[in-house]
Amino acid sequence: MTRRAKENSDSSSGSVSPSNDWGREIIKRFRGGINGMFIFWGLVLCVSSAFLWSAFSGPQGIFSLAKQKRDAERIEADNRSILLQNQEFRKQIYLLKKSPEYIEKTAREELGYIRKGEKVYLSNDDLPPRISEPEP
């Protein structure tokens, strides 16, 4: 007797194997009744919660995307300030190459150079602090 024929004869005689009972019981619970509704809505709640959790957190969640947007805006602001700084440096390089007056001005301001015959007057604020001698 083949397996299918054996299953047909079992179902026609009305006897149900224990493994089939378990499957039928689960199907009955999902098909209707209060217990089936609780299980169904419980599963819907779990799936919805998992979806919302993944939408708000995680590497591609809303919070992560907002942080990435703030970081991108900060980096763009840094880039703008660096571009302005580069323009200023290019201007200084050009003036140092082409303008003797600018070279002299820079040497006087940054390096403290003076021309021959010029006198420098220093105030007390311009002098370095005195170092007192250690007591014996």
Residue, then its C-alpha position, 0 to 999 in steps of 0.5 A: m500500500t502506498r503512502r497516499a493510499k494509507e493516508n486516505s484510508d486513515s482519514s476515511s476511517g475517522s482516526v487522526s494521528p497525533s501530529n495532524d491534531w497539533g496542526r489542526e489545533i493551531i489552524k483552529r486558533f488562527r481561524g477564529g475566536i477570541n484567542g485567534m484575534f489576540i494572537f493575530w493582533g499580537l503578531v501585528l503589534c510585534v511586526s509594527s513595533a519592529f518596523l518602527w524601531s528599525a525606522f527610527s534607530g539603526p544605521q539608516g534610521i531617522f535619528s541617524l540621518a538627522k545626525q548625518k545631516r548636521d555633520a554634513e552642514r558643519i563640514e560644509a561650513d568648515n569648507r567655506s571658512i577654509l576656502l576664505q582662508n585659502q583666498e586670503f593666503r593666495k592674496q598674501i602670496y601675490l602681494l609678497k611676490k609683487s609688492p615691495e611695500y607689502i614686504e616692508k610692511t610685513a617685515r616691520e609688523e611681524l618681524g620688528y624690522i626697522r630702517k637705518g637711522e630710525k629710533v624705536y621707542l618702547s614703553n614698559d608694556d613692550l619690555p619683557p618682565r624682569i627676572s629677579e635673582p634668587e635669594p641665597 
